Amino acid sequence: MLRFDPFHDIDTVARQLLGETVGTARAPRFMPMDLFRAGDHYVLNADLPGVDPGSIDVSVDSGTLTLRAQRTVSSEEGVQWVASERFAGTYMRQLSLGDNVDADKINATYNNGVLSVTIPIAERAKPRRIEISGGSQPKTIEAQSGQSSK
């Protein structure tokens, strides 16, 4: 059975122009991720399928969070590659952290090809009550982030 693929020739030309040969490791393009706030912490989920958990490195230095991982593809000698689309090499992503996170309490887990990093918000950045002195009766006013009080 023959299948017609109108893009096969275009793919072949593009690979040749980019200096890529079938069956060779290609550099990863990016590490897709989601980042959201959930209560008093941020959660970062990064897709790293097929990555050896021992190769993952999460570090914080001078307010920069760095995620790094290595993915290797087994080198099969004497095989004729039909398709080689999986990336191999080092993945890296860096994010600038603001002053409002507690960098000492960041933790990470790796499960089912997803790296999850929990970034807690620092106590100093959380809403708090402020005592007001003066007058006959002390009053407490609650500070609210993102809202103005009247």
C-alpha positions in Angstrom: 0.0 0.0 0.0 1.4 3.4 -1.0 0.4 6.6 0.8 0.6 9.9 -1.0 2.3 12.6 1.2 2.5 15.9 -0.7 4.7 17.4 2.1 7.4 14.7 2.0 9.5 16.4 -0.6 9.1 19.8 1.2 10.2 18.2 4.5 13.2 16.6 2.9 14.3 19.9 1.4 13.8 21.7 4.7 15.9 19.1 6.6 18.7 19.4 4.0 18.7 23.2 4.2 18.8 23.1 8.0 21.7 20.6 7.9 19.7 17.9 9.6 20.0 14.3 8.7 17.4 11.6 9.6 18.3 9.7 12.8 20.4 12.4 14.4 19.5 14.1 17.7 18.0 17.5 17.4 18.2 20.3 20.0 15.0 20.9 22.0 13.1 24.0 21.0 11.4 24.9 24.3 9.9 23.6 27.5 6.2 24.3 27.5 4.8 25.4 30.8 1.8 26.7 32.7 2.1 29.1 35.6 -0.8 30.0 37.9 -1.5 31.4 41.4 -3.4 29.2 43.8 -4.1 30.9 47.2 -0.8 31.7 48.9 1.6 30.1 46.3 2.3 29.9 42.6 2.4 26.6 40.7 4.6 26.0 37.6 4.0 22.9 35.5 6.5 22.1 32.8 6.2 19.3 30.3 9.3 17.1 30.2 8.3 13.8 28.6 10.9 11.1 28.5 13.3 13.0 30.7 15.4 11.0 33.3 14.3 12.4 36.7 18.0 12.3 37.8 18.9 14.9 35.1 16.4 17.5 36.3 17.9 20.5 38.1 15.8 23.3 39.7 17.8 26.2 41.2 17.3 29.8 42.4 20.1 32.3 42.1 19.8 36.1 42.5 16.0 36.1 41.9 16.2 33.8 38.9 14.5 30.4 38.9 16.3 28.0 36.5 14.8 24.7 35.2 17.2 22.4 33.4 16.8 18.8 32.2 18.5 16.4 29.8 16.8 14.0 27.5 18.8 11.4 25.6 17.8 9.2 22.8 19.2 5.7 22.6 21.7 5.5 19.7 20.8 2.5 17.6 23.6 1.5 15.2 22.8 -0.3 12.1 19.2 0.8 11.9 17.5 2.7 9.0 15.5 5.6 10.5 12.1 6.1 9.0 11.2 9.1 11.2 13.1 11.0 13.9 10.9 13.7 15.4 11.8 13.5 19.1 14.1 16.1 20.5 17.2 15.2 22.5 19.5 17.4 24.4 19.3 19.9 27.2 16.1 21.8 28.0 16.4 25.0 29.9 14.0 27.7 31.1 14.6 30.7 33.3 12.1 32.9 35.1 12.6 36.1 37.1 11.1 35.9 40.5 9.8 39.0 42.2 10.5 40.1 45.8 7.2 38.7 46.9 8.1 35.0 46.8 9.8 32.9 49.5 12.7 31.4 47.5 13.9 29.3 50.4 10.7 27.3 50.5 10.4 26.4 46.7 9.9 22.7 46.1 9.5 20.6 43.0 8.2 17.1 42.0 8.4 15.2 38.8 5.5 12.8 37.9 4.3 11.3 34.6 6.6 13.6 32.5 5.5 16.8 34.3 7.8 18.9 36.5 5.7 20.8 39.1 7.3 23.6 41.0 5.5 25.2 44.0 6.6 28.8 44.7 5.2 30.1 48.0 4.4 33.8 48.4 6.4 35.5 51.1 4.7 36.4 54.4 5.6 40.0 53.9 3.6 40.1 50.7 0.4 38.6 52.2 -2.5 40.8 53.3 -2.4 41.6 57.0 -4.2 43.7 59.6 -2.6 46.9 60.8 -3.3 48.4 64.2 -4.1 52.1 64.2 -3.4 54.0 67.4 -4.8 57.3 68.5 -8.2 58.6 69.6 -10.1 57.1 72.4 -10.7 53.6 71.0 -8.0 51.7 69.0 -9.3 50.5 65.6 -8.1 47.7 63.4 -8.2 48.1 59.6 -7.7 45.2 57.3 -5.3 45.8 54.4 -6.4 44.2 51.2 -4.2 43.6 48.2 -5.5 45.0 44.9 -8.3 47.0 46.5 -8.5 50.5 47.8 -10.2 51.2 51.1 -12.6 54.1 51.6 
